[in-house]
Amino acid sequence: MRSTIVARNALWAITAVVWLAVGRLAIAFVGNELQWRYVAEQSRRDAPWYYRLAGVWGGSEGSLLLFVAIVGLVACIALRQLQRAAVAWYATALVVGLVLIDLVFANPFGRLDAPAVRGFGLTPILEHPAMVIHPPLLYAGFGCALAAAIVAIDGRDAMAWLRRTLAIVTLAMALGGMWSYVEQGWGGYWAWDPVENTSLLVWLGALIAIHVPGRPRLALLAWVAALAGAPLVRSGSVPSVHSFAEQASVGWALLGLSIAATMALARLSRPSAFARSGAPFAPQRTNAALIGAAVFAVVALGTFAPVLIDIVQSRPAAVRGVFFSRTVGPLALIAVPVLTWRLRLHRSRLAHAGALVLLLGIAASTFDRQQTVTLEAGDSARAAGLRVTNVSVDVEPGPRADVSQVVATLRVGDWTLRPALVAYPERGGVLAETAMVSRPWRDVQVTLVDANDLGTVRLIVRQRPLMWLVWLGALLTALGALSPRWTARRRSVAPASLPVTR
């Protein structure tokens, strides 16, 4: 018992120090302390305060520090009623390892010889309100996955932490998808990117464990997925739209820590440990769990196969989104009647209704129409079923005082849309700002690909039906996962067979 208390107090102390470091870094960003190298790289003196604050997790160094802080805090909360000292030391050693990796390979507290005058600022595409919420929310979901794992190993019911994992990661993924949908020029909401896939694997791991309550070891699956994805998304070993947070040395260090942490987890979660805690082993598999397991296997294969091919055959490889669409799509169709049938149950009705709405929205969005068209000044043409007229092309001030943008004024159907190309000289690139109008039955998006001095434009015109079902479904699923009605009914269906030893 004394060892348990020591480990728990050590974790609280380390986590408190990490949060102090995060707070100090946040003060440096909000206060424009540009003598700090990381602040100068990720912040701008004239940026709004919330974008300066988001700079804390805008790069590899600060985002890893925030991840450690959030995961450590959630672990501290989960360990309040801990019984096994080994589990407490596991969480403590994990947090210490993450802190050391951040300080040794990605220290955000280095100083410049001379302070920067203005600062480089966030990567332009990150200057979006979702940047303030999305990464911390996702890290909180991963922290709940760790909490579910250590609670299960300790012999207690991890269902509440699994539901929190499912709900928070659902909201984080939906927010990230909406961000991509309204901001990025390619107009999608899911690119099957390694970072996105890691989040999806964590979500699927929690989903599987929730639907098989008689198998306590499945509560570890979501956290194991997070451990496996951490080195992949941080190393840059595969192409990613999240390359702002990639650093090869950090990836290799995380790989070593992830292997060690997974081996320790396997040691702590041996069947005999669960047997001593009284955990049942009677299988209670459901169709939802089987479908989730199949999707998990497909996503894991497509995410990690390129890395294995690169290691074994020394050649770069990539899995295109069409692989996931053609394999996951049929499984999603099978899930629709399963979810419809489960709506007959009083238990978790809101969550299943939300999942059904989400799947219907995803299915509807596949019937989108997209077409690329080139229009000279004053010309009209039909694209993606809409009449598009090139009204004018102008150079205007950009979203920041120091940048300019090329704006095309277009008449698209009954609407006037103004997509733009924003030039960022300090970044050496151009960012497409998509123009969009949303209606209950469809969204219309127009992306400006190119424009010249003669007023000729090249556009991508899209129509996507019923996209609001995707966002509504995600919200309902998250609310349903946290619903007290679910909690009560789950306890009545799966009694507290994982007793807490006093």
N, C-alpha and C positions, 0 to 999 in steps of 0.2 A: 504493500500500500504506500509506503514511504517513497519507493521508486516512482510510483505513478504520480504522486504529488510533485516530486522534483521535476519529472518530465513535463508535466502540465504547466508548472510555473515557468520552466525554461522556455516553453513554446510561447507563453504569454509575453515573457520578457523580450524574446527575439522579435515577435510580431509587433510589439509596441515600438521597438527601435526602428523597424522597417517603416511603420506608419509615420514616425517622426521624420524619417528620411523623405518619404513621399510628401509630407507636409512642407518640409523645407524646400524641396524641389518646386512644389506648387507656388510657394511664396516667391521664389526666384523667377518663375515664369510670369506670374501676375504682376510682379514688381519690375519687370524688364531688367533683370540683372544680367546683362549681356556679356559680362566678363566670364560667365560659365559657358564652356564650349557647347554643351548639349542644348542649353537655352538658346544660344545664338543660332544653332542649326535648326531648331524646331519652332522658333517663335519670331514674331515681328513686332517692333515697337508700336506700330500703328494698328495692330490687329485688335478686334474686340476682346474683352477680358476672357470670355468663355472659350475663344479659340486659343488664346495664350494658355489658359488652364489645360485645354485638351492637348497642348504640346507636351505635357508631362508624359502622356502615353502615345505620343505621335511618332516615336522612333523605337528602335530595338531596346535601347538602354532603359528608358523610362517605362515602357510598356511591360518589360519583364519585372521591374521593381514593383509596379502596381499589381501585377499578377501575384507576386509573392505575398504582398501585403493582404490582398483580398483572400487568397487561399489560406494564408495563415490565420486570419481572423475567423473565417468560417470553421476551420479545424479547431480553433480554441473553443468556439461555441459548442461544437459537437463533442468535445472531450469533457464537458462539465460533469457528466455522470460516468466517466470512464472507469472500467474495472481492471482491464489488462494493461500492465505497465508497458509491455512490448509494443502495443498499439500507439501509446503516447510517444514512445521514443521513435517509432517509425515516422509519425507526423513531424516531430521536432527535427529529426535528421533530414527529412525531405525539405523542410523550409530552410534549414541551414545550408543544405546543398544548393538550393536555388539562389540564396543570398550570395554565396561564394561565387557562383557562376556569374551573377550580375556584377559583382564588385571586381572580379578578376578579368572578365572578358568583355564587359559592357558597362563600365563604370560611368554613370551620368554626372559625376561630380568633378570632372576635370575642368581646369581653368585655362583661359587663353592668356597669352603673353600680353596682349592689348585688347581691351573690350571692343566688341563689335559695335558699329555705329547704329545699325538698324535691325539686324537679324535677318536670317535667311527665310524663316517662316515655314509653316507646315507645307507638305506637298499639296498643291492646289486642290486636288480632288478630295482631300481630307477636310477642307474648310467647308464643312456642312454641319448643321445642328446635330445630326445623328452621331457625329464623332464625339460629342460630349457624353453621350449615354451608351452607345453600342459596345465599345471595348470593356468598360467596367462591368456592364451587365453580363457580358459573355464570361468574363473572369469569375463573376459571382456564381454563375451556373456551373463552371468547372470546379469551383470550391465546394459547392454542394455535392458534386460527384465524389470528391475526396471524402467529404463528411459521411456520405452514404456507405462508402467502402469501410471506413474505420469503425463506424457504428455497427455494421454487419459483422465485422471481424470480432468486435467486442461482445458479440452475442445478443445484441439488441435488435429490435425491429427497425429496419432502415427505410421503411415505406415512406415516411414523411419526408426524409431527405431526397429520396428518389423522385417524389412528386415535385419537390422544389426544383430539383435539377431539370426535370421535364418542362416545368412552367417557365423558368428563367431562361433556359436555352431556347425555348420556343419564341419568347419575346425578343431575345437578342437576334436570332436568325431572321425573324420577320422584320425587325428594324433595319438590319443590314441589307436584306433583300429590297426593302422599300427605298433605302438610300441608293442602292445601285440602280434601281428601276427609274427613279426620277432624275438621277444625276449623270450617270455614265452614258457615253455616246452610243454604246452598243444596245442600250434599251432593254436589257434583260434584268431579271431579278435573281437568277441563280446560274452561275457559270461553271459549277462543278470544280471550283478552285480547291486546292489542298486545304486551305484554311476553312473554307465553307464545309468541305467534306469532313474535316475533323470535328467541327461543331455538330454535324449531322450524325456522326458515329457516336458521339457522347449522348445525343438525344435518343438515338435508337437503343443504345445500351440501357438507358434509364427506362425506356418504353418496354423493352423485353423483360427487365427485372420486375417491373410493376405487374406485368401480366403473368408472371410465374412466381407467386409469392412463396411457394414451398421450396424454392431453391435459393437459399440466402447467399450463396457464392456468386450468383448473378448480379448482386448489388455491386460487385467490384467491376463489372464490365464497363460501365461508363467512365470510371476513373482510369482504367487500363487504356481505353481509347484515347483519353486526353493525354496520357503519358506517351503513347505511341505517336500521336500527332505532333506533340511539342517540338521534337527535333526536326521533323519534316518541315513544318511551317516556318521555323526560325532559321533554317540553314540555307534556304535558297536552292536546295537540291532539285526542286522541280519548279517550272514556271508558275508564277502566282501574281495576281493583281495586288496582293498585299506585300509587295517586295520592299516597302518602306520599313518593315520590321524584320528583315532578313539579315543575318550575319553568320558567316560560315563557322567561325570559332565558337559562337554561342550554340549553334546547332550541334556540333560535335560534342561539346560539353554536356548539353542536354541529353544527347543520345546515351552517353555513359551513365548519367544520373537516372534516366528512364529505365535502362536495363537493370541497374541495381535496385531501383525502387520496385520494379515489377517482380524481380526475384524475391525481394523481401516480402512483398505482398503475397506471393505464392506460398512462401514459408509460413507466414502468419495465418493464412486462410486454409491450411490443410484440413481435410475432412474431420480429423479427430478433434480439432479445435471447435468446430461447429457442433460436433457430437456432445462435447462436454457442456456446451451452452444449452443443449436441448433443442437445437434447431431441427425442424422436420425435414425429411428427405422425400416425402411422397410427391411425385410429379403432379403438377396442376397446369399443364401446358394448355394454351388456348390458341385459336387460329390467329389472333392478333400477334401473339408472341412468335409464332412460326413465320408469319409474313415479315415481321420486324427482323427476325434472324436472317431471312433470305436477303432482305435489302441490305442489312449490315454486312453480310458476306460480299455482296456485289460492290458496294461502295468501298469497302476495305481493299478488295482486290484491285479495283481501278485506281485507288489512291496510292497504294504502296507498290504495285507492280512496276511502275516506271523506275523507282529507286532501285529495286532488286535487279532489274534488267541492266541498269547503268553500272551497278557493282559487279555483276557476274560477267557481262559481255563488254563492258567498258564503252558503251555507246549510249548517247542520250535517247530517252524514250518519253512519250507522252500519251495519255489516254484522252481522246476527244470526248466532248460532251455527248456525242451521239451514242457512245457505248453505254453510258448511264441511262440515257433516255430510252433506249431500246430494251434494256434489261429491267430497270426499275419501273418503267411505265406499265408493263403487264402486271407486275406485282401490285402496283397501286390500284389497278382496275379490280384485281381480286379483293383488295381491301374494302372497296366500296360496299358490296353486299354484306361483308362481315360487320362493318360499322353500322349499316342500316339495321341488321339483325340485333346488334347490341343496344340499339336505341330502345328496344322493348324493355330493357332492364332499367330499374330505378337507379341502380348504382352507376355513378359517373356518367350520367346521361349528357350533361353539358359538355364534358370533355370529348365524348364520342361524337356528339353533334358538331362540335368545332372541328374535329378531325375530318368529318365527312364534308363539311363546307369547304375546308382547306383543299381537300382532294378534288372536289368539284371545280374550285377556282383554278387549280393547277391544270386540270384537264381542259377547262374552257380556254385557258391562255394558250394552249397548244394549237388552237384554231386561229392563230393570229395571221394577219396578212402583212407582208413586207415587200417593198419594192424600192429600188434605187432609180432616181430620175435626174436628168440634167436639163435645166431650163435656162434659156437666155433671158435677158431683161424683158419683162412684159409678157413672156410666153406662159401658156397654160398647158397642162397635160393631166391625164388620169394616172394616179399611182395608188396602189393598194385599195382600189375602189373609191378613191376620193379625187375630186377636181382640185388641182394645186396650181396656183398662179404666183409667179415671181413678180412681186410688186416693186421691190427695190432692194439694194444692197448698200449698207452704210458702214462707215467706221465711226465708232462711238467710244466714249469712256467706258472702261471695264468695271467689274465689281469692286476693284480697288483703284485708288487714285493713281497708282503708278503703272497700271496696265491698260491696254486698249483692246477692243474687240471688234470683229467683223460681224455685223448683224444682218440677217436676211429677213425682210418683211414679206410674209407669204399669206395668201388667202387659201386656206385649206377647208374645203367644204363651206360651212357657215361660219368658220372662225378665222380670226387673224392671229397667226403664230409668228414668233420671232426667235428662231434658233440662232445660236451665236458660236463663233470660234474665238476663244480668249487666249491671247498670247502672253506668256510669262517669260520674259527674257532671261531672268536669273535662273530659271529652270531649263531654258533652252527647248521649250516645247509649247504646244498649243493644246488647249482643253476644249472639247466640244460641250456646250451647254444645250441640252435637249429641251425643246419646247413641247409642252404637253397640255392637253385638255382632257379632263376626266368627266365621263357621264356614267350613269348607272349601268348602261348596257355595253359600253366600250370606252377604251382610252385611245386617243389619237396622239401619236408622238412623231415629231419631225426632228431629225438630226442634220445639221449642216456639215457636210463632209469637206467641201472645198468651195471657194469663190474667187473670182478674178476681178481685175479692174474694169472689165467691160460689163460687169453685173451678172455674169453667168454663174449659176450655182449648181452644185451637185448635192442631192438630198437623199436621205433615207426616210421613207414614209412608212409608218406602221399603224395598224389597228389591232388592239388586243381586247378581246371581249371579257367582261365580268371579272376584271382584275381585283375589284374590291372584295370579292369572295376570299381571295388569298389572305388579305390582311384581317378580315373579319374572322375567318376560320382560325388563324393563328391566335388571335385575341381570345376567342371562346375556348380554345384548347387550353391555353395557359390559365384562364380563370377556372375552368373545370378541374384542372390538375390540383389547384389550390382550394377547391371547394370543400367546406366543412362537411357537406353531405357525402362526398367521396370518402373523406376520412372516416366518418362514422360507419358507413357501409363496409368499407374495406376491413375495418376492425371486426365487424360482425361476421364477415365471410372468412377472414384469416385471423383467428384469435391470437392473442399475444403468446405465441408459442416460443418466442425468443425472450425468456424472462431476464430481467435485470437482477443480478446478484447484489444484494445489499451487504 
